[in-house]
Every structure is written in structure tokens, then in C-alpha cells.
Amino acid sequence: MFSALIVGHILFGLASFAGSLLLVAGFKTSFHLLTKIQQAGILFTVGGLFATLAFAMGAHGNWFATVVFIILGTSMAGFLAWPRQHSAPTKLK
């Protein structure tokens, strides 16, 4: 039972991590067209996942991994939210 919980936690954690990266990749060109609530939801999802990973690594004393996940999470959120120049504005339907 105990090992099944650990395996499940790892699998669901990896799925969550992959989903967060896919959100960043999927909205990188149209993020500025979303509403503020949609933008905040995506940023909280990405930031919360990386913060959880950094906290878990720090709780186990792996400070290098903690710093790596903090830098990765900050860069992913910044990658989405940083304003870009766009050639032709479009609207999402």
C-alpha cells in the first residue's frame, strides 16, 4: 500500500509537471490575448507547481535542486508574462 502511494504520487506529479510545461508552450504566443483571470490562473498553476517542487527539495536538504526549481519556475512565469512585440494583433475566438 505504501509503495503504491509513492508510485502514484510520482506519476501524478510528473503529469502535473508536464501539464504545466505544456501550458507555457501552448500559450506562449497568445498569452497577452487572454483575460487577466485566465493569465493569473496559468501563472498560479505554473508558479505553484514549481514552488511545490522547490519546497519539497528544500525540505529534504537538497538546496541545489531548490535553487534550480526556483530559477526554472521564475523563468517560466516570466517567459509567459514578459511583454513582446507582435506583428499583427489577433483575437482569440
Secondary structure by P-SEA (a helix, b strand, c coil): caaaaaaaaaaaaaaaaaaaaaaaaaaccccccccaaaaaaaaaaaaaaaaaaaaaaaaacaaaaaaaaaaaaaaaaaaaacbbbbcbbbbcc
